[in-house]
Amino acid sequence: MAAMTTSKKRKRELDDTQRVSFALSDQPATQLGPVLAKPVVSRPPANFPSVKPTKSTSFKCYKTQTQKPTTDNEEMPFVEIPMLIAGETEAVDFYSSEETRRGSLGSRYLVGVHNKRTGITTLRAAPLHILAHEVKALKGLQPAAVSTLQRLEARAALGETFGTKKAKLAIRAQERNKVDVSAMEGVADHLQESILKNTSTLPSKEEAKANADSTRLVPQYDIDALNPNDIYPLHNMIPKPEWKALSISNYMSADGDAKRVALLPFKRSHWVNDHLALAFASPSPDKTTIKMLIYISTMIAFHKATFKNINKDVIQEKLPMVPSVVIDGLLSRFSETARGSVEARKTSEKGTMLLTHMFALCLHVDDFATDTSVLAADLSMEPAKVNMLFKSLGCKINKLTQSDLKRLGLPDSAVDVKRAILKTPLEFPKPRIRRRT
């Protein structure tokens, strides 16, 4: 048994003439050499796609860029030369594809030639070229355009053949819901005439904008004003009869801020009290500003007195220092009387009008840059709601710039306070468009 094993081992051993050895080519690296070609769709052991050239088909190498020597006396190795190979038969063109460069990244290819006589396999570096082919007869043809309907039909056919049960049910449901366009041909003209007739009464974009501007709950304004002072003229908030009825003689003769505050219709407004003290801090107080502050204080008191019920006698008792013509004017402009009733009532629209008239006066006093947070505290309202009313007047809620601070005479610390700023040209906020979810 041992003798048989020894004989098998000897048969498997190779003599020296059957051994294979490898050696690198001694040809210069710059010399033209072999090229390794590979099809785009690799199907070993074939070297070309399904269309194969004949053995007599010749291929040529073409440089794609000008060869640049690596040094003054040295040429670029053949493997590194940017080039493509191309060949053709009577019906097909073969050429290097765009995948050639990407296919060579990170790899190095060698071609070996075996000499049976010496048993030596000589290896030489070779560039890789991935070949593509193109049928000559199809070069000038453009692909046929595919319509959306054809795509849907092809998709439905695939779904019916290979789709799941749920997918097939969805395809059938879609076919049932499909609208037959041919059935609508007879009524298309009638529908178009009906649409034109019904939409003819709709307002144009300019008419809709003009209608929206006319129904805004703000004082009368001048949309073409070039100066903020002209957007809301003073007497659009305070009618001339009421303006003439206001007296400031007691305020001018009062000794001290406390006595002046005691004369105000509403004494707990920090905004009015601070501005009144600031007005009398000047050597020559501005009488127009003082009258506006008195009227703003009256409007705040009226707003508080008419929060629940409106009774003229009660209001007159609460505001004895206010002329009756002013109270009558506030009641006529900012309250309504229901049909068949003599009792005045305050609606949400009238309440908004009262506040916007008041805020327009505040803008005049503040040189059109008002701190809304103080007013919100005086009126016991949310700052966001007060800001929204100022925005409805065309204001922007922003921080003041350094130039605005110098113009208004405010300290640098006021730069962090957001104010309602009114500028020209007047722009009202655009209505928000709700997106469908």
PyMOL commands that set and color helices and strands:
alter all, ss='L'
color gray80, all
select helices_A, chain A and resi 2-12+16-18+78-80+99-104+136-138+148-162+165-176+181-184+188-199+205-214+228-231+234-237+240-245+249-253+257-262+270-280+287-305+312-318+324-334+348-365+372-378+383-392+402-408+412-416
alter helices_A, ss='H'
color red, helices_A
select strands_A, chain A and resi 21-24+36-39+59-63+83-88+92-96+110-115+120-125+128-135+336-337+344-345+369-370+396-399+418-421
alter strands_A, ss='S'
color yellow, strands_A
deselect
rebuild
show_as cartoon
